Amino acid sequence: MTVRTRIIALATALLLGACATSDGPDPPPDITASGSGKVKIGKPYRIGGRWYHPEYDPDYDKVGMASWYGRQFHGRKTANGERFNMNALTAAHPTLPMPSLVRVTNLENGRSIKLRINDRGPFAKGRIIDVSRRGAQLLGFEKQGVAKVRVQVIDSGGAPAGQRLADRSAPREVMGGDSPGPVARPPKIETARLPASRSWVYIQVGAFQEFERARQLSLDLKDLGTFSIQPVEATGARIYRLRLGPYATREEAQVHLDRLRARGFPEARIFSDKIG
């Protein structure tokens, strides 16, 4: 379904009542939501005066309100081209890539399930995810319509995706001569694993001789997106490149580059990497 269609329907639902009600008997199970959609990040977009910036975020872990949607969208196309199935374990999110796997925990009753992001939304203030009707049933908030939840990005094995990346690829610095030692990693330092054989666009903020300086700068600018710190050898010395991204297109990167330069980084630039 298109973003515009979702907005109109959501606005209508809000006028009819604050809480969702049961959609009635389940339809025949002939509409599936798996295997038919495309991998999609999407360009920045604006809804209700607010900008949303889709991006890879393996460290995504937030608390907010969840809502659900059902029969009124059943069978319609989702934002990545699948057919929405209100009985499948899927969900809509404003910025996470499609598909993404997330663990949603209802903080009001402790129930937790895995869902696959394949749609955009919700856009109501304070809401961070819109789950399928089946998701709401399993999480125990179908009748009340909304619930306070925790949403975490996970990998196919169910572990937090960002933590797995950090454990596998955290850089090490030389301490006391030749003895390597671990460097503590803050949230949002590593980017997500990317599909092979395509180009991705990054913004290089700068290159630094000290890892700690790059790390601190990434924390100071964490509201701009997801950063990575990459150690490289240059002219016989190790330097640390601080990058912002990745983005699927130069147009997406340009939006973030403008924001970065407005924060006092005129030397930041866009470049592409071939993955795979």
N, C-alpha and C positions, 0 to 999 in steps of 0.2 A: 504494500500500500504506500502511497506517496505521503510525504510529510504533511502536505496541505490537507489531504483526506483525514489523516490521523488527528490533526489539530481541530478540524471542524467537528469530528465525531466526539473528541474529548470535551470540547466546549459544550456540546449538547448534553453530554453525560453529566457535566458539572451543574448544569441548569436543572436537570431532572432530580438530582439528589447527590448528597455527599458520599453515600455508600453504595457499592454495587450490590445487585441482587442476583439470585441464581438464574442461569440462562436456560433452565429446563433440561429435558432429556438430551443425552449425548447424540450427535449425528453419526451416521454410519462411518466406520473408520476407513474411508477411501481417500482421504486427503492427508497427505504426509507433508512433513516440513524438513526432511533430511535429504541431502544429496542433490538438491535442485538449485540451490542458491550460489551466488558468487562470493569470493573473498573480496571484501570491500572495507576501506577505511572511510573515504568520503572527504569532501572539501569542507572548510569552515562554513557554517550557515547561521542565519539569524532568525530567531523565533521570538515573537513578543518583545522585541527590543533587546534581546540578549543574544550574544554570540556564543556558539558552541564550536569547539575545535577538536574534531575526531583525531585520535592518535593512538599508537601502541602505548600501553601503560601496564607493564607486567606487575608493578607494585600497587596497583589500584586496590584500595582497602578503605571503604567509606561506610559511614552510618547515615541513614536517612529514612524517608518514608517510601514504602512500596505500594503500588496500586496494581490492578489487574484488568485485563480486557479479554472479551470472549466472543459470543455469537455474532455481534455486530461486525466483527472483522474476520470471522471464520471463512477461509477459502480465498481471501484477498491476498494480493502480493505484499510481501514485507519489503523493507528497504533494500534488502540484498537479492530480491527476486524470487524468494521462496513463497510457498503458499502457507499462510498462517493457519495453524491447527490449534484450536483452543485446548485440545486434549494432549498436546505434546508439551514436553518440558523445555520451553523456550521463553525468551523475554526480550524486551526492548530497552535500550540504553542510549542516552544522548551522544556519547563520544567513543565508547569502546569499539574496536574493530569487529567486523562481522565476517565469520563467526568468532566468538570468544566464549570460553567456558568460565563460568562464575559459580561460586558457592554463595547461596543466599541463606542467611540465618534469621529467623524470626526472633527478635530479641524479647518479645513478649511471652513466648511459650517455649523457646529453645529448639524448635524444629529447624532442620537444615537440609537443603537439597541442592543438587547441581543443576544448572540451567545453561542453555546455549543462547547467546545473544545473536539474533538474526533480524532485528528491527530497530528503528529509532523511536525515541520517546523515553519517559514522559516529559512534558514541558510545564507541568504545574509546579509552582514554587514549593521547594522542600522535598520533592519526590525525586528519587535517584534511579528507580527501576520500575518497569511495568511488566509484570509476569503474566503468563498465560493463565486461563481459568484453572487448568489442572495444577499449575504451580501454586496458585492461591489456595486450592483445596488441600494440597499436601502440606503447605506451610501453615494452614489453619486460620486464614483470614478472609476466606471467600465471602462470608456473610457480612462481616464488618466493613469490607471494601478496601481498607488501607491498614498498614501495620508498620511499625518501626523495625528496620532490618539492617543487617550488616552485609555488604556485598564485597566479595574478594575474587580477584582474578586467579584462576587455578590452571594447572597444566592437565594433560590427559590422564595423569595418574592421581589427580586430586590434590596435589601439593601446591602451595602458593608459587606462582610462576616466577615472580621477581626474586624470591629467596633462592630458588633453584639455580637461577642464572648467576646470582651473586656468589653462591657457594662454588660454582664451577669455574667462574672466570674472573674473580677478584684479583687485581694486580698485586704484586709483591714488590717491596722496595728493599734496597740494600741497607742493612743496619750493622754498624760496627765493622765495616770492611766488606767481607765476602758472605756474611751470614744473612740469608733472606728471612724476612719476618712478615707476618700478615699485616695488612692495613685495614682498619675498620672501615666498613662501607655504610654510608647513610642511605635512606630511602631514595628511590628515583635516580640512581646513578647508572644502572645498567638498562639498556634497551631490550626489547623483546626479541626472541628468535624470529627470523624473517624467512618467508618462503624463498626457495632457491631460484637462481636463474632469472633475476630481474634487477633493475636499477632502483636504488632508493636515494632520496635526496636528504641531505643533512645541512645544518648550519654549523660552521665552525666558529666558536666564540673566541678561542685563542689557544695558544700552546704555552705550557709553563714548565719550568725546570723542577718545580716542587709539586708533588701530588697533593699535598695539603692545601695549597693555594687554589688548585683547580677544584678540589672537593668543596672548599668553603664557598667559592663562587657559585658552584652548582646549587648549594643550599640557599644562597642569597637570591637566586633567580628561579627557584623551584616553581613559582607560580606561572612561569612561562611554558612549562611542559616537562618532558622527560629528557634527562641528560645522560650521556655516557662519557667516561674518561678512558682514553685509550693510550697506553704506554707505547712509544715508538723510539727506535734508535735513529738519531740524526747527528751526523758529523762526530761520531764516536761518543755521544752522550745520550742519555735517556731523557725524553721530554714527555709531557702528558697533554694530549689534545682533548679539549673540552668541546663536546658536540651536543647540539640540540636536535632532536628528531628521533626517528626518521619520518619523512613525509612521502606520500605517493607521487606528488607532482611538485614542480617548482612554484606553481601558484600558491599551494598550501604553505610551502616554506617561506615565500615572500611575505605573507601576512605576519608570520612570527618574526621574520628578520626585521620588519618595520618596527615591531614592538621592542625588539632587542636593541636596535639602534636608538630608539627613543629613550632607552634606559642608560645611554651613554657608552655604547659599544659600536662606534662607526666603522671599525675594521672587521667586524663580523662579515662572513661571506657564505654563499651557498655553493655546495658542490655535490656531486653524485658518486655513489659507490656501486659497483656491480657485485651482487651477492650470488655466489655459486658459480 
